Amino acid sequence: MTSFKVPSFQDRAALAKQAKQKALEKLKAKPQVDEATLAERKAARLAREAAEAEERAARRAADAAARAEREARRLEAATAVAAEEPPALSEADKKAARDARYAARKKRVKR
């Protein structure tokens, strides 16, 4: 069995040069993409982006419509509550109600 031999700088440089050459050959062996394929990919990408933009616009429109409907319901509820409130009493009406309560209390006490 042979013992481990520490590689010299020249050995390491030669191995690195061989690895670079092998990678370059592998890259050169890769077939070039033709223009038709590139055009097809670009058209597919543009169609996909257009569909996504249309979907986003539809979603935003739906959100805006939902927001507007919620706001309309809120305003409707607020007007309904305002309509249910008793009308503001004049000072004379307030005095008459106060006098009636006072008279009822006096009547209860006299019994």
C-alpha atoms as an extended CHARMM CRD file, in Angstrom:
* protein
*
       111  EXT
         1         1  MET       CA              0.0000000000        0.0000000000        0.0000000000  PROA      1               0.0000000000
         2         2  THR       CA              1.3630000000        3.3910000000       -0.9710000000  PROA      2               0.0000000000
         3         3  SER       CA              1.5100000000        6.2080000000        1.4860000000  PROA      3               0.0000000000
         4         4  PHE       CA             -0.1720000000        9.5780000000        0.9900000000  PROA      4               0.0000000000
         5         5  LYS       CA              1.8090000000       11.9690000000       -1.1820000000  PROA      5               0.0000000000
         6         6  VAL       CA              1.3160000000       15.7080000000       -0.6900000000  PROA      6               0.0000000000
         7         7  PRO       CA              0.7000000000       17.2180000000       -4.1380000000  PROA      7               0.0000000000
         8         8  SER       CA              3.0410000000       19.9910000000       -5.1710000000  PROA      8               0.0000000000
         9         9  PHE       CA              1.9540000000       23.3870000000       -6.4390000000  PROA      9               0.0000000000
        10        10  GLN       CA              2.5320000000       22.2920000000      -10.0320000000  PROA      10              0.0000000000
        11        11  ASP       CA              0.3260000000       19.2270000000       -9.5270000000  PROA      11              0.0000000000
        12        12  ARG       CA             -2.4790000000       21.3340000000       -8.0640000000  PROA      12              0.0000000000
        13        13  ALA       CA             -2.1880000000       23.9390000000      -10.8380000000  PROA      13              0.0000000000
        14        14  ALA       CA             -2.3120000000       21.2230000000      -13.4900000000  PROA      14              0.0000000000
        15        15  LEU       CA             -5.4240000000       19.6830000000      -11.9030000000  PROA      15              0.0000000000
        16        16  ALA       CA             -7.1090000000       23.0950000000      -11.7760000000  PROA      16              0.0000000000
        17        17  LYS       CA             -6.2330000000       23.7170000000      -15.4300000000  PROA      17              0.0000000000
        18        18  GLN       CA             -7.6900000000       20.3360000000      -16.3920000000  PROA      18              0.0000000000
        19        19  ALA       CA            -10.8890000000       21.0320000000      -14.4660000000  PROA      19              0.0000000000
        20        20  LYS       CA            -11.2970000000       24.4370000000      -16.1510000000  PROA      20              0.0000000000
        21        21  GLN       CA            -10.7000000000       22.8910000000      -19.5650000000  PROA      21              0.0000000000
        22        22  LYS       CA            -13.2490000000       20.1370000000      -18.8670000000  PROA      22              0.0000000000
        23        23  ALA       CA            -15.8500000000       22.7100000000      -17.7610000000  PROA      23              0.0000000000
        24        24  LEU       CA            -15.2020000000       24.8150000000      -20.8820000000  PROA      24              0.0000000000
        25        25  GLU       CA            -15.6190000000       21.7940000000      -23.1490000000  PROA      25              0.0000000000
        26        26  LYS       CA            -18.8560000000       20.8740000000      -21.3940000000  PROA      26              0.0000000000
        27        27  LEU       CA            -20.1420000000       24.4360000000      -21.8920000000  PROA      27              0.0000000000
        28        28  LYS       CA            -19.1860000000       24.4400000000      -25.5690000000  PROA      28              0.0000000000
        29        29  ALA       CA            -20.9100000000       21.0940000000      -26.0880000000  PROA      29              0.0000000000
        30        30  LYS       CA            -24.2300000000       22.5470000000      -24.8850000000  PROA      30              0.0000000000
        31        31  PRO       CA            -26.5130000000       23.1580000000      -27.8940000000  PROA      31              0.0000000000
        32        32  GLN       CA            -27.4740000000       26.7560000000      -28.6470000000  PROA      32              0.0000000000
        33        33  VAL       CA            -31.1240000000       27.7570000000      -28.1860000000  PROA      33              0.0000000000
        34        34  ASP       CA            -32.6640000000       28.7130000000      -31.5090000000  PROA      34              0.0000000000
        35        35  GLU       CA            -34.5430000000       31.9860000000      -32.0590000000  PROA      35              0.0000000000
        36        36  ALA       CA            -37.9130000000       30.2760000000      -32.5230000000  PROA      36              0.0000000000
        37        37  THR       CA            -37.6990000000       28.6950000000      -29.0780000000  PROA      37              0.0000000000
        38        38  LEU       CA            -36.6720000000       32.0040000000      -27.5290000000  PROA      38              0.0000000000
        39        39  ALA       CA            -39.5650000000       33.8100000000      -29.2280000000  PROA      39              0.0000000000
        40        40  GLU       CA            -41.9760000000       31.1150000000      -28.0630000000  PROA      40              0.0000000000
        41        41  ARG       CA            -40.7440000000       31.3750000000      -24.4670000000  PROA      41              0.0000000000
        42        42  LYS       CA            -40.9890000000       35.1670000000      -24.5690000000  PROA      42              0.0000000000
        43        43  ALA       CA            -44.5570000000       35.0340000000      -25.9150000000  PROA      43              0.0000000000
        44        44  ALA       CA            -45.5540000000       32.5360000000      -23.2210000000  PROA      44              0.0000000000
        45        45  ARG       CA            -43.9910000000       34.7270000000      -20.5170000000  PROA      45              0.0000000000
        46        46  LEU       CA            -45.7670000000       37.8450000000      -21.8120000000  PROA      46              0.0000000000
        47        47  ALA       CA            -49.0990000000       36.0050000000      -21.9580000000  PROA      47              0.0000000000
        48        48  ARG       CA            -48.6190000000       34.7330000000      -18.3930000000  PROA      48              0.0000000000
        49        49  GLU       CA            -47.7240000000       38.2240000000      -17.1470000000  PROA      49              0.0000000000
        50        50  ALA       CA            -50.7710000000       39.7200000000      -18.8850000000  PROA      50              0.0000000000
        51        51  ALA       CA            -53.0420000000       37.1000000000      -17.3120000000  PROA      51              0.0000000000
        52        52  GLU       CA            -51.5650000000       37.7880000000      -13.8700000000  PROA      52              0.0000000000
        53        53  ALA       CA            -52.0100000000       41.5510000000      -14.3250000000  PROA      53              0.0000000000
        54        54  GLU       CA            -55.6290000000       41.0190000000      -15.3780000000  PROA      54              0.0000000000
        55        55  GLU       CA            -56.2340000000       38.8100000000      -12.3520000000  PROA      55              0.0000000000
        56        56  ARG       CA            -54.6960000000       41.4350000000      -10.0520000000  PROA      56              0.0000000000
        57        57  ALA       CA            -56.8890000000       44.1540000000      -11.5740000000  PROA      57              0.0000000000
        58        58  ALA       CA            -60.0200000000       42.0070000000      -11.1340000000  PROA      58              0.0000000000
        59        59  ARG       CA            -59.0930000000       41.2760000000       -7.5270000000  PROA      59              0.0000000000
        60        60  ARG       CA            -58.5170000000       44.9730000000       -6.8220000000  PROA      60              0.0000000000
        61        61  ALA       CA            -61.8620000000       45.8480000000       -8.4030000000  PROA      61              0.0000000000
        62        62  ALA       CA            -63.6130000000       43.2060000000       -6.2890000000  PROA      62              0.0000000000
        63        63  ASP       CA            -61.8990000000       44.5310000000       -3.1530000000  PROA      63              0.0000000000
        64        64  ALA       CA            -62.9150000000       48.0970000000       -4.0050000000  PROA      64              0.0000000000
        65        65  ALA       CA            -66.5190000000       46.9990000000       -4.6050000000  PROA      65              0.0000000000
        66        66  ALA       CA            -66.5870000000       45.1280000000       -1.2870000000  PROA      66              0.0000000000
        67        67  ARG       CA            -65.1500000000       48.1640000000        0.4780000000  PROA      67              0.0000000000
        68        68  ALA       CA            -67.7500000000       50.4380000000       -1.1130000000  PROA      68              0.0000000000
        69        69  GLU       CA            -70.5600000000       48.0590000000       -0.1170000000  PROA      69              0.0000000000
        70        70  ARG       CA            -69.2990000000       47.8880000000        3.4800000000  PROA      70              0.0000000000
        71        71  GLU       CA            -69.1410000000       51.6820000000        3.5890000000  PROA      71              0.0000000000
        72        72  ALA       CA            -72.6760000000       51.9470000000        2.1680000000  PROA      72              0.0000000000
        73        73  ARG       CA            -73.9840000000       49.4740000000        4.7820000000  PROA      73              0.0000000000
        74        74  ARG       CA            -72.2060000000       51.4080000000        7.5200000000  PROA      74              0.0000000000
        75        75  LEU       CA            -73.7380000000       54.6860000000        6.3730000000  PROA      75              0.0000000000
        76        76  GLU       CA            -77.1620000000       53.0530000000        6.0910000000  PROA      76              0.0000000000
        77        77  ALA       CA            -76.8660000000       51.7110000000        9.6330000000  PROA      77              0.0000000000
        78        78  ALA       CA            -75.7370000000       55.1110000000       10.8930000000  PROA      78              0.0000000000
        79        79  THR       CA            -78.7040000000       56.8500000000        9.2580000000  PROA      79              0.0000000000
        80        80  ALA       CA            -81.0740000000       54.2050000000       10.6400000000  PROA      80              0.0000000000
        81        81  VAL       CA            -79.7280000000       54.7980000000       14.1490000000  PROA      81              0.0000000000
        82        82  ALA       CA            -80.0190000000       58.5470000000       13.6640000000  PROA      82              0.0000000000
        83        83  ALA       CA            -83.6040000000       58.1500000000       12.4570000000  PROA      83              0.0000000000
        84        84  GLU       CA            -84.5220000000       56.0650000000       15.5150000000  PROA      84              0.0000000000
        85        85  GLU       CA            -83.2980000000       58.7010000000       17.9460000000  PROA      85              0.0000000000
        86        86  PRO       CA            -86.1270000000       60.7350000000       19.4560000000  PROA      86              0.0000000000
        87        87  PRO       CA            -86.3740000000       64.2720000000       18.1390000000  PROA      87              0.0000000000
        88        88  ALA       CA            -84.6860000000       66.9210000000       20.2310000000  PROA      88              0.0000000000
        89        89  LEU       CA            -87.0800000000       68.4310000000       22.7400000000  PROA      89              0.0000000000
        90        90  SER       CA            -87.5190000000       72.1570000000       23.0410000000  PROA      90              0.0000000000
        91        91  GLU       CA            -86.9850000000       73.8800000000       26.3560000000  PROA      91              0.0000000000
        92        92  ALA       CA            -90.7190000000       74.1680000000       26.9190000000  PROA      92              0.0000000000
        93        93  ASP       CA            -91.2030000000       70.4240000000       26.3050000000  PROA      93              0.0000000000
        94        94  LYS       CA            -88.3690000000       69.6270000000       28.7040000000  PROA      94              0.0000000000
        95        95  LYS       CA            -89.9300000000       71.8770000000       31.3790000000  PROA      95              0.0000000000
        96        96  ALA       CA            -93.3450000000       70.2460000000       30.9220000000  PROA      96              0.0000000000
        97        97  ALA       CA            -91.8440000000       66.7510000000       31.2900000000  PROA      97              0.0000000000
        98        98  ARG       CA            -89.9270000000       67.8080000000       34.3730000000  PROA      98              0.0000000000
        99        99  ASP       CA            -93.0570000000       69.3320000000       35.9170000000  PROA      99              0.0000000000
       100       100  ALA       CA            -95.0260000000       66.1570000000       35.1810000000  PROA      100             0.0000000000
       101       101  ARG       CA            -92.3920000000       64.0190000000       36.9270000000  PROA      101             0.0000000000
       102       102  TYR       CA            -92.3970000000       66.3870000000       39.9070000000  PROA      102             0.0000000000
       103       103  ALA       CA            -96.1860000000       66.2900000000       40.1420000000  PROA      103             0.0000000000
       104       104  ALA       CA            -96.1970000000       62.4660000000       39.9510000000  PROA      104             0.0000000000
       105       105  ARG       CA            -93.6180000000       62.2690000000       42.7120000000  PROA      105             0.0000000000
       106       106  LYS       CA            -95.6230000000       64.6470000000       44.9320000000  PROA      106             0.0000000000
       107       107  LYS       CA            -98.7410000000       62.5890000000       44.2990000000  PROA      107             0.0000000000
       108       108  ARG       CA            -96.9350000000       59.3750000000       45.3370000000  PROA      108             0.0000000000
       109       109  VAL       CA            -95.6170000000       60.9650000000       48.5200000000  PROA      109             0.0000000000
       110       110  LYS       CA            -99.0780000000       62.2490000000       49.6460000000  PROA      110             0.0000000000
       111       111  ARG       CA           -100.6750000000       58.8320000000       49.7030000000  PROA      111             0.0000000000
